[in-house]
Amino acid sequence: MCASVFSEIIDCNLPAFIVGQDERIIVFISLENHPLIVPKKHLRYIFEMDAETGAAVMAWSVRVAKAMRDALECDGIYVTQANDAAAGQDVFHYHMHLYPKWNDGRVMPIDDAARETMANRLATALRPGANLEKL
């Protein structure tokens, strides 16, 4: 039995719009059309995380935030992460959300076409050699 729906995505048993990954982290677009930074190793919440995985999560969060700023021309990024049901965690596999925000109140559409567009734009911005050093 798999530990979570995210583990199913990591194991390639469920489809997902994956925009980046390495040996520790996978980044994919949520059903709500924003990137999730997810350790490949199953960790229920932050209390189980080692320093190396935490550093990898943060490094990917910074990289994806820069890609979002460039690809989406958003004015800001809202970063959130919840630990256990009392805090609102609903998938019990550690993950960090990055929401694009605009000063004019725009929001990302939520449908498969919009998720595919988001994935393509972020994957392009995250490609090797992309200039993400403006922060």
Disulfide bonds with the S-S distance in Angstrom:
none
